[in-house]
Amino acid sequence: MQDNKHFVHNLRRVTGLTTEVIPLSTKLILEQAEALGVTWKSIPGTRILELTYNNTKKYFRYQISSETTDVGFSACLDKGTTNSLLRDAGVHVANGFKIERTDSEAYWMEVFEALQKPVVVKPSHGLQGKAIMMNVSDETRYRAAIKQAMEFSTEDDSGVIVEEQFSGKEYRVLTTREKVVGIIHRIPANVKGDGVSTVQQLIDAKNSDPRRGKTLDFALFIIEIDADLLENLKKQNLTLESVPTARQHVQLRSVSNIMQGGDSIDMTDLVHPSVKEIAVQAVNAIPGLGFAGVDFMSTDITTAQTPDTYIIVEINSSPGLCIHEFPYEGQRRYTDREFVYVMFPELKKV
């Protein structure tokens, strides 16, 4: 495998991406392709990369390969459609409704009254954990959450998902239609007190990790100071100037998203086999989906899963691979190699 600096320079040269950040997951896929004897090139004027092996050509853009159809991509884009397909396949999802743009505020309240509280409100076409409001129990906050989520997307068929909030830990299960290739526990942005440092100093120390950055060429992301973070501190009677006690856990966000400064903990070898079975079943419930990240919540991922102990939150058709390759804690899983195998199954026999 070639030197990384030379590799990145070459990638920028052939793709024309001289100033744009090249996603780390893209670099990893191409490095694995080269190691397996697959040649590649970019398609000028696009973000599409062509892979060739034994005169067979396949394509990918970000983490979506040509093995995923438009039906599969579209089904994952709309969380309401995803939930309907999962329910039809017997996979457990949270009880909830989709609110369309044309629905009246009276209907908003019918949905609110029909669900157990608290509820989660999120865009139907959301991404990166943005515009999600959790622990919603009162009408005023609920209306505000609906309006915020409605403003996030502009697609005609977009709307808002309102669901009963599930109490459990969240995991990203990376899987093909045949098997699970990696599982991480996603922990919301947090710091641990040492009895001396302020919250701001603890955040600065954590952000100094060279694996953290602000762009997609990093496996982890820095913790940004914003209104959401300050509100979470306030709920714990803390400010940026507070000094947490030794080993005190300070939760900075409620959403467990890596791009919002969360941590990734590898759990691949620790989960109960039923978790992997359900994840594969979930991916096969989506027509034309070749490779995906299943957002899985469980009260205990080490025990046999039942409808009362887990839900599938959503399925991502373009899952980041680098969080499995460079987790905050744990070992590398070579999910980038498995991504290439999905396009060229014959390579597994080489």
Phi, psi and chi 1 to 4 in degrees:
 res  aa     phi    psi   chi1   chi2   chi3   chi4
   1 MET       -  137.5 -170.4  177.0  -59.3      -
   2 GLN   -77.1  160.4   58.0 -172.9  -65.5      -
   3 ASP   -53.5  137.4  174.3   77.7      -      -
   4 ASN   -61.8  -40.9 -171.7   56.8      -      -
   5 LYS   -62.6  -43.0  -71.8 -176.1  178.7  178.5
   6 HIS   -64.7  -40.0  172.8   72.6      -      -
   7 PHE   -61.9  -47.5 -179.6   84.4      -      -
   8 VAL   -65.0  -40.3  171.6      -      -      -
   9 HIS   -60.7  -43.8  173.0   74.6      -      -
  10 ASN   -64.2  -40.6 -175.2   48.0      -      -
  11 LEU   -62.9  -42.3  178.6   57.5      -      -
  12 ARG   -65.8  -38.6  -77.0 -178.6  173.0  149.0
  13 ARG   -64.1  -46.8  177.9  176.7   58.3   80.0
  14 VAL   -78.6  -24.5  -61.1      -      -      -
  15 THR   -94.8  -14.8   59.6      -      -      -
  16 GLY    79.3    8.7      -      -      -      -
  17 LEU   -85.2   74.0  -61.1  178.0      -      -
  18 THR   -82.7  -26.9   54.8      -      -      -
  19 THR  -119.0  -20.6   58.0      -      -      -
  20 GLU   -80.3  143.2 -174.0  174.5   -7.6      -
  21 VAL   -68.3  133.6  168.8      -      -      -
  22 ILE   -93.9  118.9  -57.0  164.2      -      -
  23 PRO   -56.1  137.4  -24.9   35.0      -      -
  24 LEU   -59.1  -37.4  179.2   55.1      -      -
  25 SER   -61.5  -36.9  -67.6      -      -      -
  26 THR   -64.1  -45.1  -64.1      -      -      -
  27 LYS   -57.8  -45.1  -60.3  174.8 -168.7  174.1
  28 LEU   -64.8  -41.0  -66.1  171.6      -      -
  29 ILE   -62.1  -45.0  -69.3  167.8      -      -
  30 LEU   -69.1  -35.1  -66.7  176.8      -      -
  31 GLU   -64.4  -42.4  -73.0  177.6  -22.7      -
  32 GLN   -66.7  -39.4  -77.1  -65.2  -34.9      -
  33 ALA   -58.8  -46.9      -      -      -      -
  34 GLU   -61.4  -42.0  -73.1 -169.3   -5.9      -
  35 ALA   -62.9  -26.8      -      -      -      -
  36 LEU   -94.0    5.1  -68.2  166.1      -      -
  37 GLY    85.0   18.0      -      -      -      -
  38 VAL   -95.9  130.7  177.4      -      -      -
  39 THR   -91.5  158.5   60.0      -      -      -
  40 TRP  -146.9  159.0   59.6  -90.5      -      -
  41 LYS  -155.6  161.8   72.8  171.5 -173.4  177.7
  42 SER   -95.3  155.7   66.8      -      -      -
  43 ILE   -94.1  114.0  -52.3  -61.2      -      -
  44 PRO   -51.4  136.7  -26.6   36.5      -      -
  45 GLY    80.6    6.1      -      -      -      -
  46 THR  -132.9  176.5   77.2      -      -      -
  47 ARG  -106.8   19.5  -63.2  169.6 -172.8 -115.9
  48 ILE   -92.7  134.4  -61.1  171.2      -      -
  49 LEU  -112.6  136.0  -70.0  149.3      -      -
  50 GLU  -102.8  129.4  178.0 -174.3  -82.9      -
  51 LEU  -111.3  139.8  -57.5 -177.8      -      -
  52 THR  -131.7  131.2  -56.6      -      -      -
  53 TYR  -144.2  124.2 -178.0   75.3      -      -
  54 ASN    51.3   45.2  -79.3   -9.3      -      -
  55 ASN    67.7    9.1  -63.9  -43.4      -      -
  56 THR  -100.9  131.1  -61.5      -      -      -
  57 LYS  -108.8  134.4  -61.7 -178.0 -175.2  -59.6
  58 LYS  -132.6  164.8  -64.4  -64.8  177.6   69.9
  59 TYR  -135.9  154.6  -58.1   85.7      -      -
  60 PHE  -151.2  155.2   78.5   94.3      -      -
  61 ARG  -136.6  121.2 -179.2  178.0 -174.3  -89.5
  62 TYR    55.3 -124.8  -64.7  114.1      -      -
  63 GLN  -109.5   28.4  -67.9   72.2 -111.8      -
  64 ILE  -111.0  117.4  -55.1  174.2      -      -
  65 SER   -96.5  169.6   78.5      -      -      -
  66 SER   -68.8   -3.8   47.0      -      -      -
  67 GLU   -79.8  -14.2  -54.6  -50.3  -67.5      -
  68 THR   -95.9  125.9  -69.9      -      -      -
  69 THR   -86.2  171.8   67.3      -      -      -
  70 ASP   -62.7  -34.0 -178.3   64.1      -      -
  71 VAL   -63.1  -45.5  171.8      -      -      -
  72 GLY   -63.8  -43.9      -      -      -      -
  73 PHE   -62.9  -47.5  174.0   77.7      -      -
  74 SER   -64.9  -37.6  -61.3      -      -      -
  75 ALA   -64.3  -34.7      -      -      -      -
  76 CYS   -78.6  -29.8  -69.3      -      -      -
  77 LEU   -64.0  -37.2 -175.2   63.0      -      -
  78 ASP  -101.1  109.8 -174.2  -24.9      -      -
  79 LYS   -64.0  -27.2  -66.1  174.7  176.8   58.6
  80 GLY   -66.7  -43.2      -      -      -      -
  81 THR   -64.5  -43.1  -61.2      -      -      -
  82 THR   -55.4  -49.6  -57.9      -      -      -
  83 ASN   -61.1  -39.4  -74.0  -10.9      -      -
  84 SER   -64.3  -42.5  -65.4      -      -      -
  85 LEU   -66.6  -38.8  -71.4  168.3      -      -
  86 LEU   -67.0  -43.9  -68.2  175.4      -      -
  87 ARG   -59.6  -42.6  -73.9 -167.0 -171.9   96.5
  88 ASP   -62.4  -29.1 -172.6   62.7      -      -
  89 ALA   -90.3    1.5      -      -      -      -
  90 GLY    82.5   18.0      -      -      -      -
  91 VAL   -95.0  135.0  178.3      -      -      -
  92 HIS   -79.3  129.6 -167.8   56.2      -      -
  93 VAL  -129.3  166.3  -62.9      -      -      -
  94 ALA   -66.4  148.3      -      -      -      -
  95 ASN   -71.3  127.3 -174.2   31.0      -      -
  96 GLY  -175.7 -173.6      -      -      -      -
  97 PHE  -140.2  158.9  -60.3   90.1      -      -
  98 LYS  -105.3  129.0  179.7  179.7  178.5 -179.2
  99 ILE   -99.4  122.1  -65.5  176.8      -      -
 100 GLU   -83.6  162.1  -54.7  -74.4   -6.3      -
 101 ARG   -61.5  -29.0  -68.4 -175.3  174.2  -81.8
 102 THR   -86.4   -6.0   54.2      -      -      -
 103 ASP   -72.2  145.8  -71.2  -29.4      -      -
 104 SER   -79.2  163.2   65.9      -      -      -
 105 GLU   -65.5  -26.4  -69.7 -160.6   22.8      -
 106 ALA   -63.0  -39.4      -      -      -      -
 107 TYR   -68.4  -36.8  179.0   70.2      -      -
 108 TRP   -52.0  -44.8  -63.1    4.9      -      -
 109 MET   -74.0  -29.8  -60.2  -45.1  -59.5      -
 110 GLU   -62.3  -41.9  -72.9 -179.2   28.8      -
 111 VAL   -62.3  -45.9  167.7      -      -      -
 112 PHE   -59.3  -43.8 -172.7   65.7      -      -
 113 GLU   -70.3  -27.4  -66.1  -59.9  -34.7      -
 114 ALA   -78.7  -16.1      -      -      -      -
 115 LEU  -107.5  149.8  -62.0  173.9      -      -
 116 GLN   -71.9  145.4  -67.3 -174.9    3.0      -
 117 LYS   -99.0  150.9  -44.7  -59.6 -176.4  -66.7
 118 PRO   -79.5  164.5   31.3  -36.6      -      -
 119 VAL  -118.2  162.9  -63.5      -      -      -
 120 VAL  -110.0  134.8  177.9      -      -      -
 121 VAL  -119.0  126.2  179.9      -      -      -
 122 LYS  -149.4  156.4   57.1 -172.2  177.6 -177.3
 123 PRO   -65.0  142.5  -16.7   29.6      -      -
 124 SER   -68.6  -25.9   66.3      -      -      -
 125 HIS  -117.0   41.0  -69.0   54.7      -      -
 126 GLY   -80.4  171.3      -      -      -      -
 127 LEU  -159.0  155.8   74.1  162.5      -      -
 128 GLN    59.3   24.4  -59.8  173.6    3.4      -
 129 GLY    70.1   16.9      -      -      -      -
 130 LYS   -86.9  150.2  -64.3  178.3 -179.8  177.7
 131 ALA    61.0   27.6      -      -      -      -
 132 ILE   -99.3  134.0  -64.2  176.3      -      -
 133 MET  -123.0  124.9 -166.0  171.5  -69.3      -
 134 MET  -108.7  168.6  -57.5  176.5   65.7      -
 135 ASN    56.2   42.5  -63.9  -53.7      -      -
 136 VAL   -89.7  119.0  178.1      -      -      -
 137 SER  -127.8  -19.0  -62.6      -      -      -
 138 ASP  -111.6  155.7   66.3   85.3      -      -
 139 GLU   -64.2  -39.5  -67.6 -175.0    8.6      -
 140 THR   -62.5  -46.7  -59.4      -      -      -
 141 ARG   -68.4  -34.9 -168.7  158.7  179.7 -100.3
 142 TYR   -62.8  -47.1  172.5   69.5      -      -
 143 ARG   -61.6  -41.3  -69.5  177.9 -173.1  -85.9
 144 ALA   -64.9  -38.6      -      -      -      -
 145 ALA   -66.4  -39.8      -      -      -      -
 146 ILE   -61.0  -47.1  -67.4  -73.5      -      -
 147 LYS   -64.3  -40.3  -67.9  175.7 -178.6  177.9
 148 GLN   -64.0  -46.1  172.6 -175.3  -86.1      -
 149 ALA   -66.9  -35.3      -      -      -      -
 150 MET   -66.7  -31.5 -162.0   72.2   77.6      -
 151 GLU   -78.3  -13.5  -68.0  172.4   -4.6      -
 152 PHE   -69.9  -40.8 -176.4   81.9      -      -
 153 SER  -111.9  153.8  -58.0      -      -      -
 154 THR  -115.7   -5.3   57.8      -      -      -
 155 GLU   -60.8  145.0  -67.8   89.6  -15.4      -
 156 ASP   -60.1  -35.8  -69.2  -20.8      -      -
 157 ASP   -92.9    7.8   60.6  -16.0      -      -
 158 SER   -82.1  158.5   65.0      -      -      -
 159 GLY  -163.6 -141.9      -      -      -      -
 160 VAL  -133.1  137.8  177.4      -      -      -
 161 ILE  -100.8  128.6  -58.3  -65.1      -      -
 162 VAL  -119.6  122.0 -176.7      -      -      -
 163 GLU  -135.1  153.3  -62.9  174.2  -26.0      -
 164 GLU   -66.8  134.7  -66.5  175.4   -5.9      -
 165 GLN   -76.1  130.4 -173.6  163.3  -48.1      -
 166 PHE   -96.2  136.7 -178.1   84.2      -      -
 167 SER   -97.4  108.4 -179.6      -      -      -
 168 GLY  -178.1 -178.1      -      -      -      -
 169 LYS   -97.1  152.3  -65.7 -179.0  178.4  179.2
 170 GLU  -108.0  140.5 -172.3  172.0  -15.4      -
 171 TYR  -133.9  150.3  -55.8   83.5      -      -
 172 ARG  -107.0  117.3  165.0   57.4   64.1   83.9
 173 VAL  -106.7  112.3 -175.5      -      -      -
 174 LEU   -91.7  123.8 -159.9   63.0      -      -
 175 THR  -148.4  150.5  179.6      -      -      -
 176 THR   -93.8 -172.0   68.8      -      -      -
 177 ARG   -76.4   -7.9  -63.8 -174.9   79.4   82.7
 178 GLU  -109.7  -35.1  -62.4  176.7   -9.7      -
 179 LYS  -158.9  160.1   67.2  174.7 -176.5  177.3
 180 VAL   -82.7  136.2  166.3      -      -      -
 181 VAL  -114.4  -10.2  -62.7      -      -      -
 182 GLY  -174.8  145.3      -      -      -      -
 183 ILE  -136.8  127.9  -57.9  174.1      -      -
 184 ILE  -123.7  149.6   60.2  164.8      -      -
 185 HIS   -92.3  121.8  174.7   27.5      -      -
 186 ARG   -95.0  117.9  -61.2 -166.8  -57.0 -166.7
 187 ILE  -107.5  129.5  -58.3  176.1      -      -
 188 PRO   -56.4  153.6  -24.2   34.3      -      -
 189 ALA   -47.7  133.7      -      -      -      -
 190 ASN  -158.2  164.7   68.1   93.5      -      -
 191 VAL  -138.3  161.4  -69.0      -      -      -
 192 LYS  -119.0  127.8 -174.4  177.7  -68.0 -174.5
 193 GLY   -67.1  152.4      -      -      -      -
 194 ASP  -121.6    4.9   58.4   11.7      -      -
 195 GLY    82.8   -3.6      -      -      -      -
 196 VAL  -126.5  -45.1  177.2      -      -      -
 197 SER   -83.0  148.9  -55.3      -      -      -
 198 THR   -76.7  167.2   64.8      -      -      -
 199 VAL   -58.6  -42.8  171.5      -      -      -
 200 GLN   -59.9  -42.9  179.6   68.0   70.0      -
 201 GLN   -66.9  -36.2  -70.3  169.9  -28.3      -
 202 LEU   -66.8  -39.4  -67.8  169.0      -      -
 203 ILE   -64.9  -44.6  -68.3  173.1      -      -
 204 ASP   -60.1  -40.0  -68.6  -18.3      -      -
 205 ALA   -65.8  -41.9      -      -      -      -
 206 LYS   -68.3  -37.0 -163.2  161.8 -169.1  177.4
 207 ASN   -69.4  -16.2  -77.5  -16.2      -      -
 208 SER   -77.0   -8.9   67.5      -      -      -
 209 ASP   -57.7  123.1 -174.0  -29.6      -      -
 210 PRO   -62.1  -14.2   21.6  -33.5      -      -
 211 ARG   -78.5  -11.2  -66.1  171.9  -63.6  177.9
 212 ARG   -99.1  141.1  -67.9 -173.4 -175.8  -89.0
 213 GLY  -158.5 -168.5      -      -      -      -
 214 LYS  -107.1   -4.9  -65.9 -176.1  177.4 -178.4
 215 THR  -124.8  172.1   56.2      -      -      -
 216 LEU   -74.4    1.3  -69.3  173.0      -      -
 217 ASP   -94.0   17.5   53.7  -15.5      -      -
 218 PHE  -118.8  148.9  -72.2   88.6      -      -
 219 ALA   -81.1  -27.0      -      -      -      -
 220 LEU  -128.4  160.7  -61.9  168.0      -      -
 221 PHE  -119.2  149.2  -74.6   73.4      -      -
 222 ILE   -69.7  160.1   65.7  168.8      -      -
 223 ILE   -91.5  112.7  -58.9  168.5      -      -
 224 GLU   -86.7  140.6  -58.9  -88.9    9.8      -
 225 ILE   -85.4  117.0  -53.5  -60.9      -      -
 226 ASP  -146.1 -177.2   57.5   17.2      -      -
 227 ALA   -62.2  -37.9      -      -      -      -
 228 ASP   -62.6  -44.7  175.6   68.9      -      -
 229 LEU   -63.8  -44.7 -176.2  145.8      -      -
 230 LEU   -63.2  -35.7  -64.5  174.9      -      -
 231 GLU   -66.9  -39.7  179.7   63.6   24.2      -
 232 ASN   -65.1  -36.7  -85.2  -74.4      -      -
 233 LEU   -65.3  -42.4  -72.8  177.2      -      -
 234 LYS   -59.0  -38.6 -176.1  178.5  179.5 -179.4
 235 LYS   -63.6  -22.4  -68.7  176.3 -177.8  177.2
 236 GLN  -101.8   13.2  -59.6  165.6   78.5      -
 237 ASN    57.6   41.2  -64.1  -44.1      -      -
 238 LEU  -127.4  158.8  -64.0  170.4      -      -
 239 THR  -131.7  178.4   67.8      -      -      -
 240 LEU   -64.4  -22.0  -67.8  173.3      -      -
 241 GLU   -91.2   -6.6  -69.7   70.8   41.4      -
 242 SER   -66.7  150.5  -60.4      -      -      -
 243 VAL  -112.8  100.8  178.0      -      -      -
 244 PRO   -65.5  151.3  -19.1   32.3      -      -
 245 THR   -69.7  165.5   60.1      -      -      -
 246 ALA   -58.1  130.1      -      -      -      -
 247 ARG    68.9    9.2  -65.4 -176.2  -65.3  -80.9
 248 GLN   -71.1  127.7  178.4 -178.6  -11.4      -
 249 HIS   -84.9  125.0  176.7   83.7      -      -
 250 VAL  -116.1  112.5  179.1      -      -      -
 251 GLN   -86.8  124.5 -175.8  165.3  -39.0      -
 252 LEU   -96.0  -24.2  -57.6  173.9      -      -
 253 ARG  -140.1  159.6  -60.6 -160.6 -172.0  -78.4
 254 SER   -97.4  -20.6   56.4      -      -      -
 255 VAL   -92.8  127.8  176.4      -      -      -
 256 SER   -88.7   71.0   55.9      -      -      -
 257 ASN  -115.3  129.4 -170.8  -79.1      -      -
 258 ILE   -62.5  -36.7  -59.3  -58.7      -      -
 259 MET   -70.9   -9.6  -64.4 -171.3   72.3      -
 260 GLN  -105.6   23.4  -66.2 -166.9   34.4      -
 261 GLY    94.4   10.6      -      -      -      -
 262 GLY   -72.3  170.8      -      -      -      -
 263 ASP  -107.5  148.2  -63.4  -26.1      -      -
 264 SER  -115.0  121.4   53.1      -      -      -
 265 ILE  -117.5  119.1  -46.1  -63.0      -      -
 266 ASP   -67.6  131.0  179.4   69.4      -      -
 267 MET  -128.7   11.3  -63.0  -73.4  -68.9      -
 268 THR   -53.6  -41.1  -50.9      -      -      -
 269 ASP   -90.9    0.1  -62.2  -30.5      -      -
 270 LEU  -107.7  -12.3  -57.2  176.1      -      -
 271 VAL   -82.8  158.5  -53.8      -      -      -
 272 HIS   -71.5  144.1 -169.8  -86.7      -      -
 273 PRO   -53.6  -28.9  -27.0   35.3      -      -
 274 SER   -64.1  -27.3   60.4      -      -      -
 275 VAL   -63.3  -46.3  172.8      -      -      -
 276 LYS   -66.9  -37.3  -63.1 -179.5  179.8 -179.4
 277 GLU   -63.8  -43.0  -67.8  169.4    2.5      -
 278 ILE   -67.3  -40.3  -67.6  168.3      -      -
 279 ALA   -63.0  -42.9      -      -      -      -
 280 VAL   -65.9  -39.9  170.9      -      -      -
 281 GLN   -61.0  -39.4 -178.1 -175.3    1.1      -
 282 ALA   -64.7  -44.0      -      -      -      -
 283 VAL   -65.0  -39.3  169.4      -      -      -
 284 ASN   -71.5  -13.5  -80.5  -82.6      -      -
 285 ALA   -76.8  -16.6      -      -      -      -
 286 ILE   -99.6  112.0  -49.7  -62.6      -      -
 287 PRO   -60.5  133.7  -19.4   32.0      -      -
 288 GLY    73.4   24.7      -      -      -      -
 289 LEU  -106.0  117.6 -173.7   60.6      -      -
 290 GLY   -94.7  -28.4      -      -      -      -
 291 PHE  -156.6  131.9 -169.2   93.0      -      -
 292 ALA  -156.3  161.4      -      -      -      -
 293 GLY  -107.6  119.2      -      -      -      -
 294 VAL   -97.7  120.1  177.8      -      -      -
 295 ASP   -85.8  112.0  -72.6  -12.1      -      -
 296 PHE  -118.1  128.2 -165.8  108.2      -      -
 297 MET  -114.4  139.2  -71.8 -168.5   73.6      -
 298 SER  -147.8  147.7  173.8      -      -      -
 299 THR   -75.5  -26.9   56.0      -      -      -
 300 ASP  -160.0  102.7 -175.0   -7.5      -      -
 301 ILE   -75.9   -7.0 -154.6  167.0      -      -
 302 THR   -91.5   -3.6   64.8      -      -      -
 303 THR  -116.2  165.9   61.9      -      -      -
 304 ALA   -57.9  130.9      -      -      -      -
 305 GLN   -85.1  140.1  -56.5  -62.0  -67.0      -
 306 THR  -128.5  165.6   70.0      -      -      -
 307 PRO   -55.5  -21.3  -29.1   37.3      -      -
 308 ASP   -87.5  -12.7  -65.6  -32.3      -      -
 309 THR  -112.0   -2.8   63.2      -      -      -
 310 TYR  -148.9  160.0   87.2   92.2      -      -
 311 ILE  -144.2  155.2   62.2  166.5      -      -
 312 ILE   -95.0  122.1  -60.9  -61.9      -      -
 313 VAL   -79.9  -48.7  178.6      -      -      -
 314 GLU  -167.9  173.4   61.4 -177.5   70.0      -
 315 ILE  -128.4  130.6  -62.6 -179.2      -      -
 316 ASN  -105.6  120.9 -168.1  -39.3      -      -
 317 SER   -80.9   -9.6   63.5      -      -      -
 318 SER  -129.9   64.0  179.5      -      -      -
 319 PRO   -75.7  141.2   31.0  -36.5      -      -
 320 GLY   -66.8  133.9      -      -      -      -
 321 LEU   -93.7  -28.0  -50.3 -175.5      -      -
 322 CYS   -63.9  -25.9   53.5      -      -      -
 323 ILE   -68.3  -22.7   55.0  175.8      -      -
 324 HIS   -87.2  -21.0  -61.2  -88.2      -      -
 325 GLU   -89.6  -30.8  -56.9  -46.5  -62.8      -
 326 PHE  -134.1   65.5  -54.5  107.4      -      -
 327 PRO   -69.7  157.7   27.5  -35.8      -      -
 328 TYR   -58.8  -39.3 -175.2   67.0      -      -
 329 GLU  -139.8  137.0  -68.5 -179.5   11.3      -
 330 GLY   116.4 -177.6      -      -      -      -
 331 GLN  -100.8  159.5   68.5 -177.0   81.5      -
 332 ARG   -70.4  143.0 -177.1  173.3 -175.1  175.4
 333 ARG  -113.9   -3.2  -67.0  -63.6  169.6  177.0
 334 TYR    54.3   45.2  -67.0   97.0      -      -
 335 THR   -69.2  -25.4   57.3      -      -      -
 336 ASP   -63.3  -36.9   42.8    9.0      -      -
 337 ARG   -67.2  -40.7 -177.7  171.0   57.5 -157.5
 338 GLU   -64.8  -32.5  -65.8  -66.8  -22.7      -
 339 PHE   -61.9  -42.7 -176.4   88.3      -      -
 340 VAL   -66.9  -37.8  178.8      -      -      -
 341 TYR   -61.4  -33.7  -76.2  163.7      -      -
 342 VAL   -61.6  -37.7  166.4      -      -      -
 343 MET   -80.1  -33.3  -70.5 -176.4  -80.3      -
 344 PHE  -129.7   77.4  -59.8  101.8      -      -
 345 PRO   -56.6  -27.3  -20.7   32.1      -      -
 346 GLU   -65.6  -18.7   63.9  -89.2   27.0      -
 347 LEU   -68.7  -24.3  -75.4  170.0      -      -
 348 LYS   -66.4  -20.3  -69.7 -176.2  -74.6 -173.9
 349 LYS   -94.3   -8.0  -57.9  174.5 -176.7  178.0
 350 VAL   -76.5      -  175.5      -      -      -
